[in-house]
Amino acid sequence: MKITREQVEHVANLARLNLTEEEKEQMTKDMEAIIGFADQLNDLDIETIDPTAHVIPMQNVFREDIKKESLNRDELLKNAPSKQNGCFSVPKIVE
């Protein structure tokens, strides 16, 4: 795809960039290269690829959800400097 100097100036204006003449020329070439590279994706045949396919095999790494005994609340709060209604009590720091 051909990128014009006006398009580069428009994008630079939107991004609030002050480009020199040399930078505008270089940006035009760079943007053409980037868009040309992205256009190569249109040439790929992806009809046989599943939408959720990955390059590397993926597996679930979560642990199994197993119900087990909870910690004793009174034992946990035994050494708390301050407690209230079965919870840790801390000083208010936000007004």
SEFIZA-3560 file (N, C-alpha, C; in Angstrom, 3 decimals):
REM SEFIZA-3560
<numar><xx>0.847</xx><yy>-1.167</yy><zz>0.000</zz><atom>N</atom></numar>
<numar><xx>0.000</xx><yy>0.000</yy><zz>0.000</zz><atom>CA</atom></numar>
<numar><xx>0.898</xx><yy>1.238</yy><zz>0.000</zz><atom>C</atom></numar>
<numar><xx>0.592</xx><yy>2.160</yy><zz>-0.820</zz><atom>N</atom></numar>
<numar><xx>1.367</xx><yy>3.391</yy><zz>-0.941</zz><atom>CA</atom></numar>
<numar><xx>0.909</xx><yy>4.391</yy><zz>0.122</zz><atom>C</atom></numar>
<numar><xx>1.855</xx><yy>4.881</yy><zz>0.901</zz><atom>N</atom></numar>
<numar><xx>1.584</xx><yy>5.887</yy><zz>1.925</zz><atom>CA</atom></numar>
<numar><xx>2.042</xx><yy>7.235</yy><zz>1.382</zz><atom>C</atom></numar>
<numar><xx>1.166</xx><yy>8.208</yy><zz>1.437</zz><atom>N</atom></numar>
<numar><xx>1.516</xx><yy>9.532</yy><zz>0.919</zz><atom>CA</atom></numar>
<numar><xx>2.083</xx><yy>10.407</yy><zz>2.027</zz><atom>C</atom></numar>
<numar><xx>2.759</xx><yy>11.430</yy><zz>1.625</zz><atom>N</atom></numar>
<numar><xx>3.320</xx><yy>12.388</yy><zz>2.574</zz><atom>CA</atom></numar>
<numar><xx>2.195</xx><yy>13.068</yy><zz>3.357</zz><atom>C</atom></numar>
<numar><xx>1.066</xx><yy>13.322</yy><zz>2.698</zz><atom>N</atom></numar>
<numar><xx>-0.067</xx><yy>13.956</yy><zz>3.375</zz><atom>CA</atom></numar>
<numar><xx>-0.599</xx><yy>13.069</yy><zz>4.498</zz><atom>C</atom></numar>
<numar><xx>-0.622</xx><yy>11.751</yy><zz>4.249</zz><atom>N</atom></numar>
<numar><xx>-1.086</xx><yy>10.835</yy><zz>5.289</zz><atom>CA</atom></numar>
<numar><xx>-0.139</xx><yy>10.857</yy><zz>6.488</zz><atom>C</atom></numar>
<numar><xx>1.146</xx><yy>10.896</yy><zz>6.218</zz><atom>N</atom></numar>
<numar><xx>2.122</xx><yy>10.965</yy><zz>7.309</zz><atom>CA</atom></numar>
<numar><xx>1.948</xx><yy>12.262</yy><zz>8.086</zz><atom>C</atom></numar>
<numar><xx>1.758</xx><yy>13.362</yy><zz>7.382</zz><atom>N</atom></numar>
<numar><xx>1.556</xx><yy>14.645</yy><zz>8.050</zz><atom>CA</atom></numar>
<numar><xx>0.270</xx><yy>14.640</yy><zz>8.875</zz><atom>C</atom></numar>
<numar><xx>-0.771</xx><yy>13.990</yy><zz>8.358</zz><atom>N</atom></numar>
<numar><xx>-2.035</xx><yy>13.901</yy><zz>9.086</zz><atom>CA</atom></numar>
<numar><xx>-1.864</xx><yy>13.098</yy><zz>10.378</zz><atom>C</atom></numar>
<numar><xx>-1.186</xx><yy>11.946</yy><zz>10.282</zz><atom>N</atom></numar>
<numar><xx>-0.957</xx><yy>11.121</yy><zz>11.469</zz><atom>CA</atom></numar>
<numar><xx>-0.071</xx><yy>11.868</yy><zz>12.466</zz><atom>C</atom></numar>
<numar><xx>0.952</xx><yy>12.554</yy><zz>11.973</zz><atom>N</atom></numar>
<numar><xx>1.830</xx><yy>13.326</yy><zz>12.857</zz><atom>CA</atom></numar>
<numar><xx>1.040</xx><yy>14.429</yy><zz>13.557</zz><atom>C</atom></numar>
<numar><xx>0.128</xx><yy>15.056</yy><zz>12.839</zz><atom>N</atom></numar>
<numar><xx>-0.702</xx><yy>16.094</yy><zz>13.446</zz><atom>CA</atom></numar>
<numar><xx>-1.607</xx><yy>15.511</yy><zz>14.529</zz><atom>C</atom></numar>
<numar><xx>-2.198</xx><yy>14.350</yy><zz>14.260</zz><atom>N</atom></numar>
<numar><xx>-3.052</xx><yy>13.712</yy><zz>15.265</zz><atom>CA</atom></numar>
<numar><xx>-2.258</xx><yy>13.336</yy><zz>16.514</zz><atom>C</atom></numar>
<numar><xx>-1.003</xx><yy>12.915</yy><zz>16.307</zz><atom>N</atom></numar>
<numar><xx>-0.150</xx><yy>12.525</yy><zz>17.431</zz><atom>CA</atom></numar>
<numar><xx>0.571</xx><yy>13.725</yy><zz>18.043</zz><atom>C</atom></numar>
<numar><xx>0.309</xx><yy>14.911</yy><zz>17.507</zz><atom>N</atom></numar>
<numar><xx>0.931</xx><yy>16.147</yy><zz>17.967</zz><atom>CA</atom></numar>
<numar><xx>2.455</xx><yy>16.058</yy><zz>17.888</zz><atom>C</atom></numar>
<numar><xx>2.951</xx><yy>15.553</yy><zz>16.739</zz><atom>N</atom></numar>
<numar><xx>4.382</xx><yy>15.444</yy><zz>16.497</zz><atom>CA</atom></numar>
<numar><xx>4.823</xx><yy>16.519</yy><zz>15.515</zz><atom>C</atom></numar>
<numar><xx>5.923</xx><yy>17.137</yy><zz>15.789</zz><atom>N</atom></numar>
<numar><xx>6.524</xx><yy>18.090</yy><zz>14.861</zz><atom>CA</atom></numar>
<numar><xx>7.677</xx><yy>17.374</yy><zz>14.168</zz><atom>C</atom></numar>
<numar><xx>7.440</xx><yy>16.901</yy><zz>12.962</zz><atom>N</atom></numar>
<numar><xx>8.454</xx><yy>16.164</yy><zz>12.226</zz><atom>CA</atom></numar>
<numar><xx>9.191</xx><yy>17.090</yy><zz>11.263</zz><atom>C</atom></numar>
<numar><xx>10.487</xx><yy>16.867</yy><zz>11.141</zz><atom>N</atom></numar>
<numar><xx>11.262</xx><yy>17.598</yy><zz>10.145</zz><atom>CA</atom></numar>
<numar><xx>10.992</xx><yy>16.975</yy><zz>8.784</zz><atom>C</atom></numar>
<numar><xx>11.465</xx><yy>17.607</yy><zz>7.739</zz><atom>N</atom></numar>
<numar><xx>11.266</xx><yy>17.090</yy><zz>6.381</zz><atom>CA</atom></numar>
<numar><xx>11.921</xx><yy>15.713</yy><zz>6.235</zz><atom>C</atom></numar>
<numar><xx>13.116</xx><yy>15.559</yy><zz>6.804</zz><atom>N</atom></numar>
<numar><xx>13.802</xx><yy>14.268</yy><zz>6.731</zz><atom>CA</atom></numar>
<numar><xx>13.031</xx><yy>13.188</yy><zz>7.491</zz><atom>C</atom></numar>
<numar><xx>12.477</xx><yy>13.558</yy><zz>8.646</zz><atom>N</atom></numar>
<numar><xx>11.703</xx><yy>12.604</yy><zz>9.437</zz><atom>CA</atom></numar>
<numar><xx>10.420</xx><yy>12.206</yy><zz>8.712</zz><atom>C</atom></numar>
<numar><xx>9.812</xx><yy>13.147</yy><zz>7.995</zz><atom>N</atom></numar>
<numar><xx>8.601</xx><yy>12.823</yy><zz>7.233</zz><atom>CA</atom></numar>
<numar><xx>8.919</xx><yy>11.833</yy><zz>6.127</zz><atom>C</atom></numar>
<numar><xx>10.040</xx><yy>12.025</yy><zz>5.453</zz><atom>N</atom></numar>
<numar><xx>10.444</xx><yy>11.088</yy><zz>4.399</zz><atom>CA</atom></numar>
<numar><xx>10.712</xx><yy>9.708</yy><zz>4.988</zz><atom>C</atom></numar>
<numar><xx>11.441</xx><yy>9.677</yy><zz>6.091</zz><atom>N</atom></numar>
<numar><xx>11.757</xx><yy>8.396</yy><zz>6.723</zz><atom>CA</atom></numar>
<numar><xx>10.496</xx><yy>7.718</yy><zz>7.249</zz><atom>C</atom></numar>
<numar><xx>9.589</xx><yy>8.497</yy><zz>7.823</zz><atom>N</atom></numar>
<numar><xx>8.343</xx><yy>7.948</yy><zz>8.353</zz><atom>CA</atom></numar>
<numar><xx>7.487</xx><yy>7.373</yy><zz>7.229</zz><atom>C</atom></numar>
<numar><xx>7.490</xx><yy>8.033</yy><zz>6.080</zz><atom>N</atom></numar>
<numar><xx>6.738</xx><yy>7.525</yy><zz>4.930</zz><atom>CA</atom></numar>
<numar><xx>7.271</xx><yy>6.151</yy><zz>4.528</zz><atom>C</atom></numar>
<numar><xx>8.585</xx><yy>6.018</yy><zz>4.453</zz><atom>N</atom></numar>
<numar><xx>9.196</xx><yy>4.724</yy><zz>4.097</zz><atom>CA</atom></numar>
<numar><xx>8.902</xx><yy>3.675</yy><zz>5.164</zz><atom>C</atom></numar>
<numar><xx>9.043</xx><yy>4.049</yy><zz>6.429</zz><atom>N</atom></numar>
<numar><xx>8.811</xx><yy>3.102</yy><zz>7.522</zz><atom>CA</atom></numar>
<numar><xx>7.370</xx><yy>2.619</yy><zz>7.554</zz><atom>C</atom></numar>
<numar><xx>6.421</xx><yy>3.545</yy><zz>7.377</zz><atom>N</atom></numar>
<numar><xx>5.009</xx><yy>3.156</yy><zz>7.405</zz><atom>CA</atom></numar>
<numar><xx>4.659</xx><yy>2.256</yy><zz>6.229</zz><atom>C</atom></numar>
<numar><xx>5.234</xx><yy>2.523</yy><zz>5.061</zz><atom>N</atom></numar>
<numar><xx>5.005</xx><yy>1.647</yy><zz>3.910</zz><atom>CA</atom></numar>
<numar><xx>5.539</xx><yy>0.251</yy><zz>4.191</zz><atom>C</atom></numar>
<numar><xx>6.708</xx><yy>0.161</yy><zz>4.815</zz><atom>N</atom></numar>
<numar><xx>7.296</xx><yy>-1.140</yy><zz>5.131</zz><atom>CA</atom></numar>
<numar><xx>6.441</xx><yy>-1.896</yy><zz>6.141</zz><atom>C</atom></numar>
<numar><xx>5.962</xx><yy>-1.195</yy><zz>7.150</zz><atom>N</atom></numar>
<numar><xx>5.149</xx><yy>-1.835</yy><zz>8.187</zz><atom>CA</atom></numar>
<numar><xx>3.832</xx><yy>-2.340</yy><zz>7.600</zz><atom>C</atom></numar>
<numar><xx>3.171</xx><yy>-1.506</yy><zz>6.836</zz><atom>N</atom></numar>
<numar><xx>1.889</xx><yy>-1.908</yy><zz>6.249</zz><atom>CA</atom></numar>
<numar><xx>2.100</xx><yy>-3.006</yy><zz>5.212</zz><atom>C</atom></numar>
<numar><xx>3.196</xx><yy>-2.952</yy><zz>4.472</zz><atom>N</atom></numar>
<numar><xx>3.514</xx><yy>-4.014</yy><zz>3.523</zz><atom>CA</atom></numar>
<numar><xx>3.730</xx><yy>-5.342</yy><zz>4.217</zz><atom>C</atom></numar>
<numar><xx>4.407</xx><yy>-5.303</yy><zz>5.352</zz><atom>N</atom></numar>
<numar><xx>4.628</xx><yy>-6.526</yy><zz>6.120</zz><atom>CA</atom></numar>
<numar><xx>3.306</xx><yy>-7.075</yy><zz>6.638</zz><atom>C</atom></numar>
<numar><xx>2.444</xx><yy>-6.207</yy><zz>7.143</zz><atom>N</atom></numar>
<numar><xx>1.139</xx><yy>-6.655</yy><zz>7.645</zz><atom>CA</atom></numar>
<numar><xx>0.270</xx><yy>-7.186</yy><zz>6.508</zz><atom>C</atom></numar>
<numar><xx>0.419</xx><yy>-6.641</yy><zz>5.302</zz><atom>N</atom></numar>
<numar><xx>-0.354</xx><yy>-7.115</yy><zz>4.154</zz><atom>CA</atom></numar>
<numar><xx>-0.003</xx><yy>-8.543</yy><zz>3.776</zz><atom>C</atom></numar>
<numar><xx>1.184</xx><yy>-8.995</yy><zz>4.143</zz><atom>N</atom></numar>
<numar><xx>1.572</xx><yy>-10.374</yy><zz>3.850</zz><atom>CA</atom></numar>
<numar><xx>0.649</xx><yy>-11.370</yy><zz>4.546</zz><atom>C</atom></numar>
<numar><xx>0.036</xx><yy>-10.954</yy><zz>5.645</zz><atom>N</atom></numar>
<numar><xx>-0.893</xx><yy>-11.844</yy><zz>6.351</zz><atom>CA</atom></numar>
<numar><xx>-2.113</xx><yy>-12.173</yy><zz>5.501</zz><atom>C</atom></numar>
<numar><xx>-2.489</xx><yy>-11.282</yy><zz>4.592</zz><atom>N</atom></numar>
<numar><xx>-3.636</xx><yy>-11.535</yy><zz>3.724</zz><atom>CA</atom></numar>
<numar><xx>-3.365</xx><yy>-12.672</yy><zz>2.743</zz><atom>C</atom></numar>
<numar><xx>-2.093</xx><yy>-12.980</yy><zz>2.486</zz><atom>N</atom></numar>
<numar><xx>-1.737</xx><yy>-14.039</yy><zz>1.547</zz><atom>CA</atom></numar>
<numar><xx>-1.751</xx><yy>-15.421</yy><zz>2.189</zz><atom>C</atom></numar>
<numar><xx>-1.859</xx><yy>-15.491</yy><zz>3.498</zz><atom>N</atom></numar>
<numar><xx>-1.826</xx><yy>-16.777</yy><zz>4.185</zz><atom>CA</atom></numar>
<numar><xx>-3.158</xx><yy>-17.498</yy><zz>4.069</zz><atom>C</atom></numar>
<numar><xx>-3.082</xx><yy>-18.826</yy><zz>3.912</zz><atom>N</atom></numar>
<numar><xx>-4.285</xx><yy>-19.657</yy><zz>3.876</zz><atom>CA</atom></numar>
<numar><xx>-4.579</xx><yy>-20.116</yy><zz>5.301</zz><atom>C</atom></numar>
<numar><xx>-5.619</xx><yy>-19.563</yy><zz>5.895</zz><atom>N</atom></numar>
<numar><xx>-5.953</xx><yy>-19.889</yy><zz>7.283</zz><atom>CA</atom></numar>
<numar><xx>-7.286</xx><yy>-20.631</yy><zz>7.405</zz><atom>C</atom></numar>
<numar><xx>-7.785</xx><yy>-21.119</yy><zz>6.281</zz><atom>N</atom></numar>
<numar><xx>-9.086</xx><yy>-21.805</yy><zz>6.298</zz><atom>CA</atom></numar>
<numar><xx>-9.062</xx><yy>-23.067</yy><zz>7.147</zz><atom>C</atom></numar>
<numar><xx>-7.934</xx><yy>-23.764</yy><zz>7.230</zz><atom>N</atom></numar>
<numar><xx>-7.880</xx><yy>-25.035</yy><zz>7.951</zz><atom>CA</atom></numar>
<numar><xx>-7.421</xx><yy>-24.873</yy><zz>9.393</zz><atom>C</atom></numar>
<numar><xx>-7.184</xx><yy>-23.649</yy><zz>9.837</zz><atom>N</atom></numar>
<numar><xx>-6.694</xx><yy>-23.412</yy><zz>11.193</zz><atom>CA</atom></numar>
<numar><xx>-7.865</xx><yy>-23.052</yy><zz>12.097</zz><atom>C</atom></numar>
<numar><xx>-7.936</xx><yy>-23.745</yy><zz>13.226</zz><atom>N</atom></numar>
<numar><xx>-8.986</xx><yy>-23.452</yy><zz>14.204</zz><atom>CA</atom></numar>
<numar><xx>-8.777</xx><yy>-22.056</yy><zz>14.788</zz><atom>C</atom></numar>
<numar><xx>-9.853</xx><yy>-21.325</yy><zz>15.066</zz><atom>N</atom></numar>
<numar><xx>-9.717</xx><yy>-19.972</yy><zz>15.617</zz><atom>CA</atom></numar>
<numar><xx>-8.999</xx><yy>-19.929</yy><zz>16.963</zz><atom>C</atom></numar>
<numar><xx>-9.037</xx><yy>-21.024</yy><zz>17.714</zz><atom>N</atom></numar>
<numar><xx>-8.408</xx><yy>-21.024</yy><zz>19.030</zz><atom>CA</atom></numar>
<numar><xx>-7.091</xx><yy>-21.782</yy><zz>19.042</zz><atom>C</atom></numar>
<numar><xx>-6.502</xx><yy>-22.045</yy><zz>17.906</zz><atom>N</atom></numar>
<numar><xx>-5.249</xx><yy>-22.788</yy><zz>17.835</zz><atom>CA</atom></numar>
<numar><xx>-4.096</xx><yy>-21.948</yy><zz>18.381</zz><atom>C</atom></numar>
<numar><xx>-3.107</xx><yy>-22.626</yy><zz>18.980</zz><atom>N</atom></numar>
<numar><xx>-1.908</xx><yy>-21.974</yy><zz>19.501</zz><atom>CA</atom></numar>
<numar><xx>-0.685</xx><yy>-22.582</yy><zz>18.830</zz><atom>C</atom></numar>
<numar><xx>0.371</xx><yy>-21.828</yy><zz>18.787</zz><atom>N</atom></numar>
<numar><xx>1.607</xx><yy>-22.316</yy><zz>18.197</zz><atom>CA</atom></numar>
<numar><xx>2.206</xx><yy>-23.420</yy><zz>19.049</zz><atom>C</atom></numar>
<numar><xx>2.115</xx><yy>-23.256</yy><zz>20.359</zz><atom>N</atom></numar>
<numar><xx>2.622</xx><yy>-24.277</yy><zz>21.276</zz><atom>CA</atom></numar>
<numar><xx>1.437</xx><yy>-24.926</yy><zz>21.975</zz><atom>C</atom></numar>
<numar><xx>1.562</xx><yy>-26.189</yy><zz>22.368</zz><atom>N</atom></numar>
<numar><xx>0.440</xx><yy>-26.843</yy><zz>23.057</zz><atom>CA</atom></numar>
<numar><xx>0.151</xx><yy>-26.165</yy><zz>24.396</zz><atom>C</atom></numar>
<numar><xx>-1.118</xx><yy>-25.927</yy><zz>24.660</zz><atom>N</atom></numar>
<numar><xx>-1.529</xx><yy>-25.268</yy><zz>25.897</zz><atom>CA</atom></numar>
<numar><xx>-2.296</xx><yy>-26.267</yy><zz>26.759</zz><atom>C</atom></numar>
<numar><xx>-2.156</xx><yy>-26.108</yy><zz>28.073</zz><atom>N</atom></numar>
<numar><xx>-2.925</xx><yy>-26.931</yy><zz>28.991</zz><atom>CA</atom></numar>
<numar><xx>-3.306</xx><yy>-26.104</yy><zz>30.204</zz><atom>C</atom></numar>
<numar><xx>-4.325</xx><yy>-26.532</yy><zz>30.889</zz><atom>N</atom></numar>
<numar><xx>-4.789</xx><yy>-25.828</yy><zz>32.077</zz><atom>CA</atom></numar>
<numar><xx>-3.783</xx><yy>-26.055</yy><zz>33.202</zz><atom>C</atom></numar>
<numar><xx>-3.305</xx><yy>-24.973</yy><zz>33.794</zz><atom>N</atom></numar>
<numar><xx>-2.316</xx><yy>-25.091</yy><zz>34.862</zz><atom>CA</atom></numar>
<numar><xx>-2.914</xx><yy>-24.801</yy><zz>36.236</zz><atom>C</atom></numar>
<numar><xx>-4.222</xx><yy>-24.665</yy><zz>36.320</zz><atom>N</atom></numar>
<numar><xx>-4.859</xx><yy>-24.402</yy><zz>37.593</zz><atom>CA</atom></numar>
<numar><xx>-4.902</xx><yy>-25.669</yy><zz>38.434</zz><atom>C</atom></numar>
<numar><xx>-4.821</xx><yy>-25.494</yy><zz>39.735</zz><atom>N</atom></numar>
<numar><xx>-4.913</xx><yy>-26.640</yy><zz>40.624</zz><atom>CA</atom></numar>
<numar><xx>-6.361</xx><yy>-27.088</yy><zz>40.735</zz><atom>C</atom></numar>
<numar><xx>-6.547</xx><yy>-28.299</yy><zz>41.142</zz><atom>N</atom></numar>
<numar><xx>-7.892</xx><yy>-28.810</yy><zz>41.342</zz><atom>CA</atom></numar>
<numar><xx>-8.503</xx><yy>-28.145</yy><zz>42.574</zz><atom>C</atom></numar>
<numar><xx>-9.772</xx><yy>-27.796</yy><zz>42.496</zz><atom>N</atom></numar>
<numar><xx>-10.455</xx><yy>-27.124</yy><zz>43.593</zz><atom>CA</atom></numar>
<numar><xx>-10.928</xx><yy>-28.179</yy><zz>44.588</zz><atom>C</atom></numar>
<numar><xx>-10.219</xx><yy>-28.262</yy><zz>45.710</zz><atom>N</atom></numar>
<numar><xx>-10.517</xx><yy>-29.282</yy><zz>46.712</zz><atom>CA</atom></numar>
<numar><xx>-10.967</xx><yy>-28.586</yy><zz>47.996</zz><atom>C</atom></numar>
<numar><xx>-12.086</xx><yy>-29.024</yy><zz>48.525</zz><atom>N</atom></numar>
<numar><xx>-12.587</xx><yy>-28.469</yy><zz>49.769</zz><atom>CA</atom></numar>
<numar><xx>-11.768</xx><yy>-29.051</yy><zz>50.917</zz><atom>C</atom></numar>
<numar><xx>-11.287</xx><yy>-28.164</yy><zz>51.815</zz><atom>N</atom></numar>
<numar><xx>-10.525</xx><yy>-28.631</yy><zz>52.964</zz><atom>CA</atom></numar>
<numar><xx>-10.843</xx><yy>-27.764</yy><zz>54.172</zz><atom>C</atom></numar>
<numar><xx>-10.388</xx><yy>-28.210</yy><zz>55.331</zz><atom>N</atom></numar>
<numar><xx>-10.654</xx><yy>-27.530</yy><zz>56.594</zz><atom>CA</atom></numar>
<numar><xx>-10.043</xx><yy>-26.132</yy><zz>56.586</zz><atom>C</atom></numar>
<numar><xx>-10.808</xx><yy>-25.159</yy><zz>57.064</zz><atom>N</atom></numar>
<numar><xx>-10.341</xx><yy>-23.782</yy><zz>57.139</zz><atom>CA</atom></numar>
<numar><xx>-9.552</xx><yy>-23.572</yy><zz>58.429</zz><atom>C</atom></numar>
<numar><xx>-8.810</xx><yy>-22.472</yy><zz>58.474</zz><atom>N</atom></numar>
<numar><xx>-8.067</xx><yy>-22.150</yy><zz>59.682</zz><atom>CA</atom></numar>
<numar><xx>-9.026</xx><yy>-21.655</yy><zz>60.765</zz><atom>C</atom></numar>
<numar><xx>-8.656</xx><yy>-21.880</yy><zz>62.016</zz><atom>N</atom></numar>
<numar><xx>-9.464</xx><yy>-21.484</yy><zz>63.152</zz><atom>CA</atom></numar>
<numar><xx>-9.322</xx><yy>-19.976</yy><zz>63.349</zz><atom>C</atom></numar>
<numar><xx>-10.433</xx><yy>-19.252</yy><zz>63.325</zz><atom>N</atom></numar>
<numar><xx>-10.422</xx><yy>-17.786</yy><zz>63.419</zz><atom>CA</atom></numar>
<numar><xx>-9.847</xx><yy>-17.322</yy><zz>64.753</zz><atom>C</atom></numar>
<numar><xx>-10.253</xx><yy>-17.938</yy><zz>65.849</zz><atom>N</atom></numar>
<numar><xx>-9.746</xx><yy>-17.521</yy><zz>67.165</zz><atom>CA</atom></numar>
<numar><xx>-8.240</xx><yy>-17.728</yy><zz>67.260</zz><atom>C</atom></numar>
<numar><xx>-7.748</xx><yy>-18.816</yy><zz>66.688</zz><atom>N</atom></numar>
<numar><xx>-6.316</xx><yy>-19.092</yy><zz>66.706</zz><atom>CA</atom></numar>
<numar><xx>-5.557</xx><yy>-18.057</yy><zz>65.872</zz><atom>C</atom></numar>
<numar><xx>-6.137</xx><yy>-17.657</yy><zz>64.730</zz><atom>N</atom></numar>
<numar><xx>-5.496</xx><yy>-16.657</yy><zz>63.880</zz><atom>CA</atom></numar>
<numar><xx>-5.435</xx><yy>-15.289</yy><zz>64.546</zz><atom>C</atom></numar>
<numar><xx>-6.483</xx><yy>-14.924</yy><zz>65.284</zz><atom>N</atom></numar>
<numar><xx>-6.554</xx><yy>-13.606</yy><zz>65.910</zz><atom>CA</atom></numar>
<numar><xx>-5.911</xx><yy>-13.558</yy><zz>67.293</zz><atom>C</atom></numar>
<numar><xx>-5.354</xx><yy>-14.670</yy><zz>67.741</zz><atom>N</atom></numar>
<numar><xx>-4.801</xx><yy>-14.761</yy><zz>69.099</zz><atom>CA</atom></numar>
<numar><xx>-3.716</xx><yy>-13.707</yy><zz>69.342</zz><atom>C</atom></numar>
<numar><xx>-2.845</xx><yy>-13.459</yy><zz>68.386</zz><atom>N</atom></numar>
<numar><xx>-1.745</xx><yy>-12.509</yy><zz>68.563</zz><atom>CA</atom></numar>
<numar><xx>-2.011</xx><yy>-11.154</yy><zz>67.923</zz><atom>C</atom></numar>
<numar><xx>-3.232</xx><yy>-10.911</yy><zz>67.459</zz><atom>N</atom></numar>
<numar><xx>-3.549</xx><yy>-9.624</yy><zz>66.834</zz><atom>CA</atom></numar>
<numar><xx>-3.514</xx><yy>-8.517</yy><zz>67.876</zz><atom>C</atom></numar>
<numar><xx>-2.867</xx><yy>-7.388</yy><zz>67.566</zz><atom>N</atom></numar>
<numar><xx>-2.823</xx><yy>-6.292</yy><zz>68.537</zz><atom>CA</atom></numar>
<numar><xx>-4.203</xx><yy>-5.707</yy><zz>68.821</zz><atom>C</atom></numar>
<numar><xx>-5.085</xx><yy>-5.748</yy><zz>67.823</zz><atom>N</atom></numar>
<numar><xx>-6.431</xx><yy>-5.218</yy><zz>68.010</zz><atom>CA</atom></numar>
<numar><xx>-7.376</xx><yy>-6.011</yy><zz>67.118</zz><atom>C</atom></numar>
<numar><xx>-8.518</xx><yy>-6.391</yy><zz>67.662</zz><atom>N</atom></numar>
<numar><xx>-9.501</xx><yy>-7.144</yy><zz>66.885</zz><atom>CA</atom></numar>
<numar><xx>-10.898</xx><yy>-6.653</yy><zz>67.241</zz><atom>C</atom></numar>
<numar><xx>-11.809</xx><yy>-6.832</yy><zz>66.269</zz><atom>N</atom></numar>
<numar><xx>-13.181</xx><yy>-6.370</yy><zz>66.457</zz><atom>CA</atom></numar>
<numar><xx>-14.096</xx><yy>-7.245</yy><zz>65.609</zz><atom>C</atom></numar>
<numar><xx>-15.129</xx><yy>-7.817</yy><zz>66.194</zz><atom>N</atom></numar>
<numar><xx>-16.116</xx><yy>-8.662</yy><zz>65.508</zz><atom>CA</atom></numar>
<numar><xx>-15.474</xx><yy>-9.806</yy><zz>64.730</zz><atom>C</atom></numar>
<numar><xx>-14.439</xx><yy>-10.410</yy><zz>65.309</zz><atom>N</atom></numar>
<numar><xx>-13.802</xx><yy>-11.553</yy><zz>64.671</zz><atom>CA</atom></numar>
<numar><xx>-12.894</xx><yy>-11.191</yy><zz>63.512</zz><atom>C</atom></numar>
<numar><xx>-12.469</xx><yy>-9.920</yy><zz>63.415</zz><atom>N</atom></numar>
<numar><xx>-11.600</xx><yy>-9.469</yy><zz>62.332</zz><atom>CA</atom></numar>
<numar><xx>-10.456</xx><yy>-8.652</yy><zz>62.906</zz><atom>C</atom></numar>
<numar><xx>-9.388</xx><yy>-8.497</yy><zz>62.129</zz><atom>N</atom></numar>
<numar><xx>-8.309</xx><yy>-7.600</yy><zz>62.511</zz><atom>CA</atom></numar>
<numar><xx>-8.845</xx><yy>-6.179</yy><zz>62.498</zz><atom>C</atom></numar>
<numar><xx>-8.457</xx><yy>-5.380</yy><zz>63.471</zz><atom>N</atom></numar>
<numar><xx>-8.856</xx><yy>-3.990</yy><zz>63.520</zz><atom>CA</atom></numar>
<numar><xx>-7.615</xx><yy>-3.133</yy><zz>63.297</zz><atom>C</atom></numar>
<numar><xx>-7.678</xx><yy>-2.261</yy><zz>62.306</zz><atom>N</atom></numar>
<numar><xx>-6.537</xx><yy>-1.407</yy><zz>61.981</zz><atom>CA</atom></numar>
<numar><xx>-6.982</xx><yy>0.036</yy><zz>62.000</zz><atom>C</atom></numar>
<numar><xx>-6.032</xx><yy>0.966</yy><zz>62.223</zz><atom>N</atom></numar>
<numar><xx>-6.415</xx><yy>2.368</yy><zz>62.253</zz><atom>CA</atom></numar>
<numar><xx>-6.844</xx><yy>2.851</yy><zz>60.867</zz><atom>C</atom></numar>
<numar><xx>-7.791</xx><yy>3.768</yy><zz>60.843</zz><atom>N</atom></numar>
<numar><xx>-8.272</xx><yy>4.340</yy><zz>59.600</zz><atom>CA</atom></numar>
<numar><xx>-7.200</xx><yy>5.259</yy><zz>59.037</zz><atom>C</atom></numar>
<numar><xx>-6.851</xx><yy>5.074</yy><zz>57.737</zz><atom>N</atom></numar>
<numar><xx>-5.806</xx><yy>5.904</yy><zz>57.144</zz><atom>CA</atom></numar>
<numar><xx>-6.328</xx><yy>6.771</yy><zz>56.009</zz><atom>C</atom></numar>
<numar><xx>-7.551</xx><yy>6.526</yy><zz>55.557</zz><atom>N</atom></numar>
<numar><xx>-8.134</xx><yy>7.313</yy><zz>54.475</zz><atom>CA</atom></numar>
<numar><xx>-9.352</xx><yy>8.037</yy><zz>55.024</zz><atom>C</atom></numar>
<numar><xx>-9.406</xx><yy>9.327</yy><zz>54.758</zz><atom>N</atom></numar>
<numar><xx>-10.546</xx><yy>10.123</yy><zz>55.233</zz><atom>CA</atom></numar>
<numar><xx>-11.698</xx><yy>10.021</yy><zz>54.262</zz><atom>C</atom></numar>
//
